[in-house]
Protein backbone atom coordinates (compact mmCIF):
# COMPACT_ATOMS: atom_id res chain seq x y z
CA UNK A 1 0.00 0.00 0.00
CA UNK A 2 1.44 3.36 -1.02
CA UNK A 3 1.04 5.73 1.90
CA UNK A 4 3.54 8.36 0.83
CA UNK A 5 0.69 10.78 0.05
CA UNK A 6 -0.66 10.72 3.61
CA UNK A 7 2.60 10.75 5.61
CA UNK A 8 4.51 13.97 6.31
CA UNK A 9 8.11 14.29 7.46
CA UNK A 10 7.77 17.98 8.38
CA UNK A 11 7.49 18.18 12.17
CA UNK A 12 6.51 21.86 12.11
CA UNK A 13 3.68 21.18 9.64
CA UNK A 14 2.39 18.28 11.75
CA UNK A 15 2.20 20.48 14.85
CA UNK A 16 0.74 23.46 12.99
CA UNK A 17 -2.93 24.32 13.48
CA UNK A 18 -5.52 25.71 11.12
CA UNK A 19 -6.41 29.40 10.98
CA UNK A 20 -9.28 29.08 13.47
CA UNK A 21 -7.03 27.36 16.00
CA UNK A 22 -4.26 29.92 15.54
CA UNK A 23 -6.71 32.78 15.93
CA UNK A 24 -8.27 31.43 19.14
CA UNK A 25 -5.42 29.57 20.85
CA UNK A 26 -4.16 32.56 22.86
CA UNK A 27 -7.67 33.37 24.10
CA UNK A 28 -8.30 29.71 25.05
CA UNK A 29 -5.05 29.70 27.01
CA UNK A 30 -6.21 32.82 28.85
CA UNK A 31 -9.56 31.17 29.73
CA UNK A 32 -7.70 28.07 30.92
CA UNK A 33 -5.45 30.13 33.19
CA UNK A 34 -8.44 32.08 34.53
CA UNK A 35 -10.24 28.87 35.51
CA UNK A 36 -7.21 27.02 36.94
CA UNK A 37 -5.89 30.00 38.94
CA UNK A 38 -3.09 29.43 41.45
CA UNK A 39 0.46 29.10 40.19
CA UNK A 40 -0.69 28.85 36.57
CA UNK A 41 -2.42 32.24 36.76
CA UNK A 42 0.48 33.81 38.66
CA UNK A 43 3.08 32.58 36.16
CA UNK A 44 1.00 33.94 33.28
CA UNK A 45 1.69 37.47 34.57
CA UNK A 46 -1.79 38.98 34.46
CA UNK A 47 -0.78 41.89 36.71
CA UNK A 48 -0.17 45.16 34.88
CA UNK A 49 3.43 46.39 34.90
CA UNK A 50 4.05 49.71 36.64
CA UNK A 51 6.13 52.23 34.77
CA UNK A 52 9.85 51.87 35.67
CA UNK A 53 9.06 48.69 37.67
CA UNK A 54 11.89 46.17 37.47
CA UNK A 55 11.48 42.41 37.25
CA UNK A 56 12.26 41.75 40.91
CA UNK A 57 9.62 44.23 42.07
CA UNK A 58 7.07 42.78 39.67
CA UNK A 59 7.74 39.23 40.89
CA UNK A 60 7.30 40.42 44.48
CA UNK A 61 3.88 41.85 43.61
CA UNK A 62 2.89 38.59 41.95
CA UNK A 63 3.79 36.66 45.10
CA UNK A 64 1.81 38.94 47.43
CA UNK A 65 -1.37 39.34 45.33
CA UNK A 66 -4.10 36.74 45.94
CA UNK A 67 -6.59 35.73 43.26
CA UNK A 68 -10.34 35.61 43.83
CA UNK A 69 -11.23 32.88 41.35
CA UNK A 70 -14.74 33.81 40.24
CA UNK A 71 -14.45 31.79 37.01
CA UNK A 72 -14.11 28.54 38.94
CA UNK A 73 -16.82 29.59 41.41
CA UNK A 74 -19.40 30.30 38.70
CA UNK A 75 -18.68 27.08 36.82
CA UNK A 76 -18.87 25.08 40.06
CA UNK A 77 -22.32 26.59 40.71
CA UNK A 78 -23.51 25.56 37.24
CA UNK A 79 -22.10 22.05 37.60
CA UNK A 80 -23.60 21.49 41.05
CA UNK A 81 -27.08 22.35 39.79
CA UNK A 82 -26.75 20.44 36.51
CA UNK A 83 -25.72 17.18 38.16
CA UNK A 84 -27.76 17.41 41.33
CA UNK A 85 -30.07 14.88 39.64
CA UNK A 86 -28.53 12.23 37.40
CA UNK A 87 -29.67 11.85 33.77
CA UNK A 88 -32.25 9.19 32.98
CA UNK A 89 -30.89 6.63 30.53
CA UNK A 90 -32.98 3.99 28.76
CA UNK A 91 -30.35 1.99 26.87
CA UNK A 92 -32.86 0.10 24.73
CA UNK A 93 -31.31 -2.92 23.02
CA UNK A 94 -27.95 -2.10 24.62
CA UNK A 95 -29.35 -2.76 28.10
CA UNK A 96 -28.09 -6.35 28.13
CA UNK A 97 -25.12 -5.80 25.83
CA UNK A 98 -21.92 -7.52 27.03
CA UNK A 99 -19.56 -5.05 28.63
CA UNK A 100 -22.10 -2.24 28.90
CA UNK A 101 -21.83 -2.05 32.71
CA UNK A 102 -18.04 -1.99 32.56
CA UNK A 103 -18.26 0.85 30.04
CA UNK A 104 -20.57 2.93 32.23
CA UNK A 105 -18.43 2.35 35.32
CA UNK A 106 -15.16 3.20 33.53
CA UNK A 107 -15.74 5.00 30.24
CA UNK A 108 -12.18 6.26 29.72
CA UNK A 109 -10.05 3.39 31.08
CA UNK A 110 -9.07 5.82 33.82
CA UNK A 111 -11.70 4.95 36.42
CA UNK A 112 -14.29 7.64 35.64
CA UNK A 113 -17.94 6.68 35.35
CA UNK A 114 -20.10 8.06 32.56
CA UNK A 115 -21.68 10.62 34.92
CA UNK A 116 -18.26 11.78 36.13
CA UNK A 117 -16.99 11.99 32.55
CA UNK A 118 -19.96 14.10 31.41
CA UNK A 119 -19.52 16.33 34.46
CA UNK A 120 -15.94 16.97 33.35
CA UNK A 121 -17.14 17.62 29.80
CA UNK A 122 -19.51 20.23 31.21
CA UNK A 123 -16.68 21.93 33.11
CA UNK A 124 -14.42 22.28 30.08
CA UNK A 125 -17.19 23.26 27.68
CA UNK A 126 -18.06 25.99 30.18
CA UNK A 127 -14.43 27.14 30.19
CA UNK A 128 -13.68 27.00 26.46
CA UNK A 129 -17.15 27.02 24.90
CA UNK A 130 -16.72 23.52 23.50
CA UNK A 131 -14.73 20.31 23.90
CA UNK A 132 -14.15 17.24 21.74
CA UNK A 133 -14.97 13.65 22.66
CA UNK A 134 -13.44 10.69 20.84
CA UNK A 135 -15.18 7.31 21.05
CA UNK A 136 -12.73 4.66 19.86
CA UNK A 137 -12.34 0.91 20.01
CA UNK A 138 -8.89 -0.74 19.68
CA UNK A 139 -8.43 -3.15 16.81
CA UNK A 140 -6.73 -6.24 18.24
CA UNK A 141 -7.77 -8.61 15.50
CA UNK A 142 -10.68 -10.16 17.43
CA UNK A 143 -13.06 -12.09 15.21
CA UNK A 144 -15.98 -12.39 17.63
CA UNK A 145 -17.56 -10.66 20.60
CA UNK A 146 -16.30 -13.46 22.84
CA UNK A 147 -12.71 -12.76 21.73
CA UNK A 148 -13.18 -9.06 22.53
CA UNK A 149 -14.56 -9.84 25.99
CA UNK A 150 -11.68 -12.20 26.68
CA UNK A 151 -9.19 -9.51 25.64
CA UNK A 152 -11.15 -6.85 27.60
CA UNK A 153 -11.50 -4.82 24.43
CA UNK A 154 -14.40 -2.39 24.32
CA UNK A 155 -15.12 1.19 23.20
CA UNK A 156 -13.80 3.95 25.44
CA UNK A 157 -14.00 7.74 25.53
CA UNK A 158 -11.32 10.43 25.45
CA UNK A 159 -12.03 14.10 26.05
CA UNK A 160 -9.92 16.69 24.24
CA UNK A 161 -9.84 20.40 25.04
CA UNK A 162 -9.54 22.96 22.21
CA UNK A 163 -5.93 23.58 23.27
CA UNK A 164 -4.84 20.18 21.87
CA UNK A 165 -7.14 19.90 18.83
CA UNK A 166 -5.10 21.75 16.24
CA UNK A 167 -6.88 21.06 12.95
CA UNK A 168 -10.26 19.86 11.71
CA UNK A 169 -12.49 20.18 8.69
CA UNK A 170 -16.12 19.58 7.79
CA UNK A 171 -17.50 18.77 4.37
CA UNK A 172 -21.10 19.35 3.41
CA UNK A 173 -22.78 16.36 1.81
CA UNK A 174 -25.28 16.60 -1.10
CA UNK A 175 -28.11 16.02 1.39
CA UNK A 176 -27.01 19.11 3.36
CA UNK A 177 -25.43 17.22 6.26
CA UNK A 178 -21.98 18.28 7.49
CA UNK A 179 -19.48 15.46 7.99
CA UNK A 180 -16.13 15.69 9.79
CA UNK A 181 -13.55 14.50 7.24
CA UNK A 182 -10.29 15.57 8.92
CA UNK A 183 -9.24 15.70 12.58
CA UNK A 184 -5.81 16.21 14.16
CA UNK A 185 -4.90 16.50 17.82
CA UNK A 186 -1.96 16.20 20.22
CA UNK A 187 -2.50 12.88 21.98
CA UNK A 188 0.36 13.04 24.48
CA UNK A 189 3.35 15.14 25.49
CA UNK A 190 6.15 13.61 27.54
CA UNK A 191 9.19 15.85 27.87
CA UNK A 192 10.44 16.58 24.39
CA UNK A 193 8.42 13.74 22.83
CA UNK A 194 5.01 14.65 21.37
CA UNK A 195 2.51 12.20 19.90
CA UNK A 196 0.14 13.60 17.28
CA UNK A 197 -2.82 11.68 15.85
CA UNK A 198 -4.32 12.47 12.46
CA UNK A 199 -7.70 11.05 11.40
CA UNK A 200 -9.30 10.86 7.96
CA UNK A 201 -12.18 8.64 6.85
CA UNK A 202 -9.61 6.27 5.28
CA UNK A 203 -6.52 6.34 7.49
CA UNK A 204 -5.35 6.94 11.06
CA UNK A 205 -1.79 8.25 11.26
CA UNK A 206 0.14 8.47 14.53
CA UNK A 207 3.30 10.63 14.57
CA UNK A 208 5.97 10.61 17.27
CA UNK A 209 7.90 13.88 17.22
CA UNK A 210 11.15 14.88 18.92
CA UNK A 211 10.81 18.49 20.02
CA UNK A 212 14.52 18.98 20.70
CA UNK A 213 15.58 17.84 17.25
CA UNK A 214 12.32 19.03 15.58
CA UNK A 215 12.09 15.77 13.64
CA UNK A 216 9.64 12.92 13.10
CA UNK A 217 11.05 10.00 15.08
CA UNK A 218 8.41 7.49 14.03
CA UNK A 219 4.99 7.15 12.47
CA UNK A 220 2.33 4.47 12.19
CA UNK A 221 -0.48 4.28 9.64
CA UNK A 222 -3.54 2.08 10.04
CA UNK A 223 -6.71 1.78 8.02
CA UNK A 224 -9.78 3.48 9.41
CA UNK A 225 -12.26 0.63 9.16
CA UNK A 226 -15.14 2.86 10.24
CA UNK A 227 -15.02 5.01 7.13
CA UNK A 228 -15.74 8.08 9.28
CA UNK A 229 -14.24 9.92 12.27
CA UNK A 230 -15.73 9.04 15.71
CA UNK A 231 -15.40 12.55 17.18
CA UNK A 232 -18.15 14.55 18.89
CA UNK A 233 -17.98 18.30 19.34
CA UNK A 234 -19.74 19.04 22.64
CA UNK A 235 -20.86 22.65 22.82
CA UNK A 236 -21.59 24.91 25.75
CA UNK A 237 -23.40 27.35 23.48
CA UNK A 238 -23.02 27.31 19.72
CA UNK A 239 -21.36 30.23 17.96
CA UNK A 240 -21.60 31.26 14.31
CA UNK A 241 -18.46 29.21 13.52
CA UNK A 242 -18.83 25.43 13.26
CA UNK A 243 -16.62 23.72 15.83
CA UNK A 244 -16.35 26.82 18.06
CA UNK A 245 -18.51 27.38 21.14
CA UNK A 246 -19.16 30.34 23.42
CA UNK A 247 -17.55 30.19 26.85
CA UNK A 248 -19.41 30.97 30.07
CA UNK A 249 -16.44 32.99 31.36
CA UNK A 250 -15.48 35.11 28.35
CA UNK A 251 -16.37 38.36 30.13
CA UNK A 252 -16.06 37.04 33.68
CA UNK A 253 -12.35 36.33 33.11
CA UNK A 254 -11.76 40.00 32.24
CA UNK A 255 -13.67 41.14 35.33
CA UNK A 256 -11.66 38.68 37.43
CA UNK A 257 -8.41 40.12 36.07
CA UNK A 258 -9.62 43.62 36.99
CA UNK A 259 -10.30 42.46 40.56
CA UNK A 260 -6.86 40.84 40.63
CA UNK A 261 -5.15 44.09 39.69
CA UNK A 262 -7.33 46.13 42.05
CA UNK A 263 -6.34 43.79 44.87
CA UNK A 264 -2.69 44.42 44.04
CA UNK A 265 -3.36 48.17 44.19
CA UNK A 266 -4.96 47.75 47.62
CA UNK A 267 -1.98 45.74 48.89
CA UNK A 268 0.48 48.33 47.63
CA UNK A 269 -1.60 51.16 49.13
CA UNK A 270 -1.51 49.48 52.53
CA UNK A 271 2.26 49.08 52.28
CA UNK A 272 2.77 52.72 51.36
CA UNK A 273 0.42 53.89 54.10
CA UNK A 274 2.01 51.81 56.86
CA UNK A 275 5.63 51.95 55.64
CA UNK A 276 6.16 55.50 54.28
CA UNK A 277 9.22 56.42 52.24
CA UNK A 278 11.89 58.43 54.09
CA UNK A 279 13.90 61.04 52.17
CA UNK A 280 17.36 61.71 53.57
CA UNK A 281 20.88 62.71 52.49
CA UNK A 282 23.51 59.97 52.01
CA UNK A 283 25.35 61.10 55.17
CA UNK A 284 22.29 60.61 57.37
CA UNK A 285 22.31 57.41 59.41
CA UNK A 286 18.71 56.19 59.34
CA UNK A 287 17.62 53.44 61.72
CA UNK A 288 14.94 50.89 60.99
CA UNK A 289 11.90 49.68 62.88
CA UNK A 290 9.57 51.36 65.36
CA UNK A 291 11.24 54.07 67.47
CA UNK A 292 14.43 54.04 65.39
CA UNK A 293 16.87 56.95 65.72
CA UNK A 294 18.03 59.16 62.86
CA UNK A 295 21.58 60.54 63.24
CA UNK A 296 22.25 63.66 61.17
CA UNK A 297 25.67 65.27 60.59
CA UNK A 298 26.35 68.35 62.71
CA UNK A 299 26.94 70.54 59.68
CA UNK A 300 23.79 69.40 57.80
CA UNK A 301 21.86 72.22 56.15
CA UNK A 302 18.50 72.58 58.00
CA UNK A 303 16.77 72.58 54.63
CA UNK A 304 18.04 69.03 54.03
CA UNK A 305 16.64 67.44 57.18
CA UNK A 306 15.02 64.01 56.61
CA UNK A 307 11.28 63.89 55.98
CA UNK A 308 8.69 61.22 55.14
CA UNK A 309 6.77 61.26 51.89
CA UNK A 310 3.06 61.37 52.59
CA UNK A 311 1.08 58.84 50.59
CA UNK A 312 -1.80 60.52 48.80
CA UNK A 313 -2.96 57.73 46.51
CA UNK A 314 -6.44 56.32 46.06
CA UNK A 315 -8.37 55.49 49.19
CA UNK A 316 -8.35 51.78 49.99
CA UNK A 317 -12.08 52.01 50.66
CA UNK A 318 -12.68 53.24 47.11
CA UNK A 319 -10.60 50.35 45.75
CA UNK A 320 -12.63 47.77 47.65
CA UNK A 321 -15.84 49.52 46.62
CA UNK A 322 -14.76 49.09 42.99
CA UNK A 323 -13.96 45.41 43.66
CA UNK A 324 -17.41 44.81 45.20
CA UNK A 325 -19.06 46.53 42.24
CA UNK A 326 -17.16 44.25 39.85
CA UNK A 327 -18.22 41.16 41.82
CA UNK A 328 -21.85 42.28 41.54
CA UNK A 329 -21.32 42.70 37.79
CA UNK A 330 -19.98 39.13 37.58
CA UNK A 331 -23.06 37.81 39.38
CA UNK A 332 -25.30 39.71 36.96
CA UNK A 333 -23.46 38.27 33.97
CA UNK A 334 -23.65 34.75 35.40
CA UNK A 335 -27.18 35.08 36.91
CA UNK A 336 -25.80 33.84 40.21
CA UNK A 337 -26.31 36.86 42.48
CA UNK A 338 -28.76 35.13 44.82
CA UNK A 339 -26.85 31.81 44.70
CA UNK A 340 -23.27 33.00 45.30
CA UNK A 341 -24.16 35.72 47.83
CA UNK A 342 -22.21 35.38 51.07
CA UNK A 343 -24.16 38.13 52.78
CA UNK A 344 -27.70 39.47 52.66
CA UNK A 345 -28.39 41.52 49.55
CA UNK A 346 -31.26 43.90 48.98
CA UNK A 347 -33.24 42.19 46.23
CA UNK A 348 -36.98 42.30 45.74
CA UNK A 349 -38.87 39.06 45.46
CA UNK A 350 -39.58 39.77 41.78
CA UNK A 351 -35.91 40.50 41.03
CA UNK A 352 -34.79 37.32 42.79
CA UNK A 353 -37.40 35.21 41.03
CA UNK A 354 -36.41 36.70 37.67
CA UNK A 355 -32.75 35.86 38.32
CA UNK A 356 -33.68 32.29 39.24
CA UNK A 357 -35.63 31.98 36.00
CA UNK A 358 -32.70 33.29 33.95
CA UNK A 359 -30.33 30.86 35.67
CA UNK A 360 -32.81 28.04 35.14
CA UNK A 361 -32.99 28.84 31.40
CA UNK A 362 -29.20 28.89 31.14
CA UNK A 363 -28.84 25.57 32.93
CA UNK A 364 -31.57 24.04 30.76
CA UNK A 365 -29.70 25.08 27.61
CA UNK A 366 -26.46 23.59 28.93
CA UNK A 367 -28.27 20.34 29.80
CA UNK A 368 -29.67 20.14 26.25
CA UNK A 369 -26.17 20.45 24.77
CA UNK A 370 -24.83 17.71 27.07
CA UNK A 371 -27.75 15.47 26.16
CA UNK A 372 -27.08 15.98 22.45
CA UNK A 373 -23.37 15.14 22.88
CA UNK A 374 -24.08 11.99 24.89
CA UNK A 375 -26.65 10.78 22.32
CA UNK A 376 -23.95 10.93 19.64
CA UNK A 377 -21.60 8.98 21.92
CA UNK A 378 -24.20 6.23 22.31
CA UNK A 379 -24.65 6.09 18.52
CA UNK A 380 -20.92 5.46 18.14
CA UNK A 381 -20.96 2.86 20.92
CA UNK A 382 -23.92 1.03 19.35
CA UNK A 383 -22.17 0.95 15.99
CA UNK A 384 -19.07 -0.64 17.56
CA UNK A 385 -21.34 -3.28 19.11
CA UNK A 386 -22.94 -4.06 15.75
CA UNK A 387 -26.33 -2.53 16.48
CA UNK A 388 -28.23 0.75 16.23
CA UNK A 389 -28.91 3.12 19.11
CA UNK A 390 -32.61 2.88 19.96
CA UNK A 391 -32.51 4.07 23.55
CA UNK A 392 -33.68 7.29 25.11
CA UNK A 393 -31.69 9.83 27.07
CA UNK A 394 -33.05 12.65 29.18
CA UNK A 395 -31.09 15.22 31.14
CA UNK A 396 -32.97 17.33 33.71
CA UNK A 397 -34.75 20.12 31.85
CA UNK A 398 -35.85 22.20 34.81
CA UNK A 399 -33.93 23.06 37.93
CA UNK A 400 -35.77 23.78 41.17
CA UNK A 401 -34.05 27.00 42.21
CA UNK A 402 -36.11 28.60 44.96
CA UNK A 403 -35.69 30.90 47.92
CA UNK A 404 -37.22 28.57 50.52
CA UNK A 405 -36.68 31.02 53.39
CA UNK A 406 -38.77 33.66 51.63
CA UNK A 407 -41.46 31.11 50.79
CA UNK A 408 -41.71 29.92 54.41
CA UNK A 409 -41.92 33.51 55.61
CA UNK A 410 -44.75 34.15 53.15
CA UNK A 411 -46.58 31.04 54.38
CA UNK A 412 -46.13 32.16 57.98
CA UNK A 413 -47.60 35.59 57.28
CA UNK A 414 -50.43 34.04 55.27
CA UNK A 415 -51.24 31.63 58.09
CA UNK A 416 -51.36 34.41 60.66
CA UNK A 417 -53.75 36.45 58.53
CA UNK A 418 -55.95 33.55 57.31
CA UNK A 419 -59.33 32.98 59.01
CA UNK A 420 -60.69 30.08 56.97
CA UNK A 421 -59.76 26.68 58.43
CA UNK A 422 -59.50 25.22 54.93
CA UNK A 423 -56.89 27.81 53.97
CA UNK A 424 -54.95 27.20 57.18
CA UNK A 425 -55.02 23.46 56.50
CA UNK A 426 -53.58 23.94 53.00
CA UNK A 427 -50.83 26.19 54.36
CA UNK A 428 -49.99 23.54 56.96
CA UNK A 429 -49.69 20.97 54.18
CA UNK A 430 -47.25 23.22 52.31
CA UNK A 431 -45.21 23.65 55.49
CA UNK A 432 -45.10 19.89 56.01
CA UNK A 433 -43.94 19.41 52.42
CA UNK A 434 -41.18 21.97 52.93
CA UNK A 435 -40.11 20.18 56.14
CA UNK A 436 -40.22 16.84 54.27
CA UNK A 437 -42.67 15.38 56.80
CA UNK A 438 -45.14 12.88 55.41
CA UNK A 439 -46.28 10.87 58.45
CA UNK A 440 -48.67 13.43 59.92
CA UNK A 441 -52.34 13.25 58.97
CA UNK A 442 -53.87 16.69 59.31
CA UNK A 443 -57.37 15.22 59.36
CA UNK A 444 -56.69 12.86 62.26
CA UNK A 445 -54.26 14.56 64.61
CA UNK A 446 -53.03 12.50 67.56
CA UNK A 447 -51.81 14.36 70.68
CA UNK A 448 -48.19 13.56 71.44
CA UNK A 449 -45.16 14.67 73.42
CA UNK A 450 -42.66 17.18 72.03
CA UNK A 451 -39.11 17.50 73.45
CA UNK A 452 -36.78 20.50 73.49
CA UNK A 453 -33.28 19.10 72.70
CA UNK A 454 -31.66 22.06 74.48
CA UNK A 455 -32.92 21.23 77.98
CA UNK A 456 -35.00 18.04 77.45
CA UNK A 457 -38.15 19.91 78.47
CA UNK A 458 -41.37 18.14 77.41
CA UNK A 459 -44.82 19.34 76.48
CA UNK A 460 -47.97 17.68 75.18
CA UNK A 461 -49.37 19.17 71.98
CA UNK A 462 -53.05 18.68 71.23
CA UNK A 463 -53.44 20.42 67.86
CA UNK A 464 -51.61 20.58 64.58
CA UNK A 465 -51.09 24.33 65.09
CA UNK A 466 -49.29 23.69 68.39
CA UNK A 467 -47.15 20.99 66.77
CA UNK A 468 -45.97 23.30 63.95
CA UNK A 469 -45.33 26.14 66.39
CA UNK A 470 -43.05 23.96 68.54
CA UNK A 471 -41.29 22.53 65.46
CA UNK A 472 -40.53 26.08 64.35
CA UNK A 473 -38.81 26.62 67.73
CA UNK A 474 -36.64 23.52 67.31
CA UNK A 475 -38.68 21.03 69.35
CA UNK A 476 -38.88 17.42 68.11
CA UNK A 477 -41.43 14.62 68.30
CA UNK A 478 -40.70 12.13 71.08
CA UNK A 479 -39.17 9.00 69.56
CA UNK A 480 -37.59 10.73 66.52
Secondary structure, 3 states (H helix, E strand, C coil): CCCCCCCCCCHHHHHCCCHHHHHHHHHHHHHHHHHHCHHHHHHCCCCCCCCCCCHHHHHHHHHHCCCCCHHHHHHHHHHHHHCCCCCEEECHHHCCCCCHHHHHHCCCCCCCCHHHHHHHHHHHHHHHCEEEEEEECCCCCCCCHHHHHHCCCCCEEEEECCCCEEEEEEEECCCCCEEEEEEEEEEEEECCEEEEEEEECCEEEEEEEECCCCEEEEEEEEECCCCCCCEEEEECCECCCCCCECCCCHHHHHHHHHHHHHHHHHHHHHHHHHCCCEECCCCCEECCCCCCCEECCCCCCHHHCCEECCCCCCCHHHHHHHHHHHHHHHHHHHCCHHHHCCCCCCCCHHHHHHHHHHHHHHHHHHHHHHHHHHHHHHHHHHHHCCCCCCCEEECCCCCCCCCHHHHHHHHHHHHHHCCCHHHHHHHHHHHHHHCCCCCCCCCCCCCEEEEECCCCEEEEECCHHHHHHHHHCCCEECCC
